[in-house]
């Protein structure tokens, strides 16, 4: 019933990608939306169906609903040009909080509990994969999409480097790794080679079927692990933990270490921006603005500087 919609989706993605858009997440979400329409025997996009699908699961945060609805709105706009009966969801249909959510800064204890929860996954390969993924996000500050996009060939264990190919905004970069991280990745590769010697993908991190991890499944699994680890509620200085907060935590921990070592933080911040793949240092500054301990150290350094002035 939805065959014309699937063909229209293929055409839509082709046109958008010709303009330079990647649309990996949009392709996955729109494919799921068409599956929903098919299950409900609908062959036309309506606002009612779009909202009903976007607000799944019912207990998710409204920002997630709005994120799901966004690619549907773009696709519906394209379809409306071909078929006026297509309804386009208006902008702002799902209200969300203004501004960014306050990040949760993971403590060492939080990370230990999260890794332990991943280790309790019943199947050994997913357990090893999610422990490795979470550890990699925590020690590199990578974006989730960058981590699951890594191929095995992107790891150079001898040089201790990871290559992120065409990350956000099409930027590629090299990430130096601590020797302990290289050792951990090598151990994971030995485990996955024993459990699944011939995966169906060149990906570094693989699913139980040997395929590349999918963002939506990773998001769902990690947030279930956060709940299982007892980290589901908001902390005293932040909101409920999210997977993306591992990136915030890495940035804050890095700068805290610089302050404690007496380093020239202002001179080093551009390096952190490059490591994180930010196009503008202002994005890195925002990552650091939600850490009271970091602000206290900055104030302490300022007071020390003032005290030394004649």
N, C-alpha and C positions, 0 to 999 in steps of 0.2 A: 504493500500500500504506500510506503514511504520511499519507493525507488526514485521518483522524480526529485524528492527532497535531498536524497543522498547524492544524486548527480549534481544538483544545484550547489550542495555543500562543496563538492569537489571543484566545481567551477569557481565558486566564491573564494576558496582558499588559494586557488591558482592565481586569481587576479590580485589578491592581497599580497601574496608572496612575491609576485612580480614587482610590487612596489617596495619590497624590502622587509616586509613583516615576516617573523618566524611562525608565530601562531601555533606552537606545539600544544600549549594548554588549551587554546581555543578550539583546536581540532578535536582534542579529546572530549571536552565538555559538549561541543555541538554534536559529536557522534552519540554521546549519551542522551542528549536531548531528543535526537531523532529516534533513538531506541524507545524513549518514553512515549513519543507520539505514536510509534508503531504499536506499542503495547496497548495504547488507548484508542487504536483504530482511527487516528486523526491524520489527515493528509495536508492540513493547512496550519500554519503557525498562528495561534491566537494569543492574546494577552493572558487569558485565563490559563491556558496550558503552560505558557512561559513562566508565569509566576508559580503555578503549582509545582513545576519541576524545579525551579530555582530555589524554592524554600524547602528543599530536602537536603539533609534530614531536618525534622521539625525543631530539634533542640540545638541546632547550630547557631552561631553568632550571625546577626544580620549582615555584617560585612562580608561573610562567606556567601550568603544568598545574593548580595549585590554583585559580588565577583562572578558568580555563576550566570546571573542574568545579563551581564555586560556583553559577552560574545553573542548571546541570543539576540540582543537588540541590534547589534551590527549586522548579523546575518539576516534578521527580519527586514532591516532597511533595504538590504540588497534584494531580497525576495519581493518586497513591495513594488520595486521598479518593474519586476517581471509579471507579478500577479497582484493587482490592487486589493484582492481579498485578504492578503496577508496583513495581519495586525502588528504594528510596531510598538513594543512596550515603551512608554514615555520615560525620559530621563528622570532619575530620582524617584522612581516608582517604589523602590524599597529603601526607606530611610535608614541611614547609618549614622554613627557618631561622627561628628566633625573632628578633623585632626587625626593624628596617629594614636594608636593604642599605646599605653604605657608598657614598655617591655618588662618581662620578668627576667631578672638577672640570675642565672643558674649558679648556685654555690657548688663547691666540690661534692658536698653531700647529695645535692640534687642530681648531679651527673652520675654519681655512683649508684643511686637508687634507680635512675633511668636505665643505665646499662645493665643493672641486675634484672630489671623487668624485661628487657630485651632478651637476656639470656634464658629467661623462663618460657620463651616461645616454644611450643611443643615440638616443632620440626627443627632439626639441627641446622639446616642451611639458612632458613630465614632468621633463626636466632643469631647465627654468626654474621649474616649480612646486616641486620639492623644494629647489632652492637658496633660493627665496623662503621656503618653510616653515621651513627650518632657520635661516635668518637671522632670521626673525620670532620664533621660539622663543628664540633666543639673546639678542636685544636687548629682549625684553619679558617673558620668564619666563612666558609663557602656558602653560596646559595644552594638550596636544595636541588634546584634544577641543574646546577653545575655539577654537583656531586653525582647525581644519577646519570648525567650525560657523559661521565668519564669512561673511557675505554681502558682496557688493560694496558695497551701500548702507551697510554698517557703517563704511566708511572715509570720513572727512571730510578730504580732503587740504588744504583751505584752512585748517582749524582745526588740522590735525596730530593728529587723534584717531582712535582705533579704539574702537568700541563692542562690548563683549562682552555679548551678550544671554543672560540666564539661564544663567550658568555653573554651576559646581558649587554645590550647595545652593540653586539657583534665584536666585543673586545676579547682578545686572548691574552693570557698571562701565565707566568711560571710561578709556582708556589713552592718555596723551600720548605722541607719537612724536617722535624726533629728526628734524630736517629731512632728514638723509641716509636715514633709513628711509622717509620719505614719498616721496622721490625714487626709491628702489629699488622700492617697491610700484607707483608710477606706471609705471616702466619694465616691470615684469612685466605689468601690465595691457595695455600697448601690445603686448607680445609675444604674449600670449594672444589678444588681439583680432585680430592678424594671422594667427595659426595656426588659431584657431577662433572666428570672429566671432559665432556664435550657439550658445553652450553650452546644455545642457539644464537648467541649474541657476542660481540666483542666487548661488551660492557664490563667494567671493573666490578661493579656490584650487581649481583644477579638475584632473581627470584627463585622460588622453589622449582619452577618449571625451566629455569635456565634462560629466562628472558630478561630484558632490561626492566628495571623498576619503573613503575608509572607514578607520576606525581600524586594523583588523587589517592591511590592506594597507600603511598608512603605517608601522606598527610593523615589519613584515617588511622593507619597503624600506629604512627608515632603518638598521636593524641590519645589513642587507647592505652599505649604504654605509659604516657604521662599520668593518666588516671590510675593505672595499675600500680604505679610507683608511689602513689599517695601525694602527687604534686598538682592535683586538679584545681586547688583553690588559690585565690590571689594571695601573694605575699605582702609583707608590710610596706615594701617600696615599689611594688609593681602589680600588674594585672595577672590573670591566670596564665600559666606557662603555655607557650606556643613553640612549634618547631623552629620558627624563624628567630626566636629569642636566643637560640644558641649562637647566632651570628652577632647579635648585640652583645652577648656575654663575652664572646671572644674579643671584641673591640675594646670593651671596658677593661677586661682583665689585662690586655696588652698595655693600655695606657697607665693603669694602676701600677704595673710593674715598672714602667719607665719613671713614674713619679718617685716610687720608693727607691729606685736606683740612682736618683738624682740626675737623670738624663734630660737633655734639652727636648722637651715634649713638642714644642712648637715646630722645631726643625724635623722631628721624626714623623709628625702626623701625615705629611704627604706620602711617606712610605707606606703607612697603614692604609691610606686611601687607595694606593696602587694595589696593595696586597688584597684588599677587599673587592677590587674591581669597580670602585666608585668613579664616576666621571667628573665629580666635583667634590672637593674637600668638605663643602658645606653639609653633604650627606653624612660624612663621617662625624662631623661635629654634632649632628642631631643624635647619632647613636650614643654619644658620650654624655648628652645632656640629662639623661634620666638616671644617673648614678650619683646618689648623695655622697658616697664615700669619695668618689672622684672629685666632686666639687669641693669637698672639705680639704682634700690634699692640695688642690689648686689654690684655695684660699690660704692654707698654711704656708705654701711657698711664697705667695704674694706678701704675707705678713713678714716672713723672714727677709725677703728682699727689702721691704720698707725699713725694717729694723737695722739693716746694714747701711742704709743711706746716711750720709753725714747730716 
